[in-house]
Amino acid sequence: MKTVVVTGGRRGPGRVAAGKLARAGHHVVLVARTQAAAEAAAAQIRTHDPVAGVEPSSADLASLASIRTLAAALVDDAGRIDVVFNIAGVLQASPSRRVTAG
């Protein structure tokens, strides 16, 4: 069993990937911008497979500090991260969202 982090797991290809990986027996950390969104996506995956090993988590991928905090928490909890599916992206054309160090 691998620890797999899936960013952008709230909907679309990220949620599909998270569900398939969880059903295959991997420990999946489903990352969304908000905890509520991650929990809702994890709940949807569990409706199809109640024992799916999917853990909701949140991080603002436009914030390097938020990414570092998430990574440290994941390593503390799981001991390691085996695979990262970075499906989420930050739309740089957005006037309100910018990548920040903090």
N, C-alpha and C positions, 0 to 999 in steps of 0.2 A: 504494500500500500504506500502510495506517495502522498505527500502534502502538496496540493496544487492550489495556487492562488489564481483566481479569475477576476480580473478587473473588468468593469463594464458588464457585470453579471445581472444587472437589474432587468434587462430585456434583450430581445433579439439574439444574435449569435452568442453573446456572453452567457445568457441564461441557458440556452440550449447546450453549450459546451459544459457548463457547470453541472447541469442535470445528467448528461451522459457520463461525465467523469465520476460523479457521485454514485451513479448506478453501477459503474464498473468497479466500485469498491474503494475508490480513493477518498482521502479526506480533503474536501474542497472548501476553501475559504472564498466565499463569494463577496466581492468588494463592490460597494456602490458609494455614491457621494454622501448619502445619509444612511444612518442605521435603520430607519423605518423602511426605506426602499430595499435595503439588503434583506431585512427580515421578511418583507412581503414576497420578494423573489424566492427566498429559501422556502417559504411556506408553499408557494406554487409548485416548486420542485417536489416537495414532500407529499403533495396531493397525489402525484403519480407514483411515488415510491416512498412510503412512510419511514423507511429505515435508511434513506439516503444520507450519507455522511456529509451534509452541507452546513457550514458555519457562516452565518451572516456577519459581515464586518463593514466598517465605513472608513473612508479616507477621501480627502480632497486632493485629487491628483494634480491640481494646479499648485499645490503647496509642497515644496520639498520637505519641510518640517513634518507635515502630515504623513508623507510617505515614509520618512524615517521612523516616525512613531509607530506606524502600522507594522513595518518590517521588524522592528525590535520586539513588539508584542507577539508577532507570529513566531519568531525564533524562540522567545521565552516560553510560549505555549507548546509549540510542536517540536522544538529542538532543531528544526531545519525547515527550509523551503526547498522542495525538489524541482518544482516546475512553476513558472509564471506565464499565464496567458494574459498578455497586456492588450485586451480588446478595447478598453476605454481609451478615449483620447480627449485632449483639451483643444477645443476649437480656438485657435489663435486669432481668428478674424473677429471674435467676439469683443466688443468694446468694454464689456464688464468683467471678463475673465482673463487673468494674466497669470503666468507661472511666477511664483514668488519663492524666495528662499525661506520665508517664514510661514 
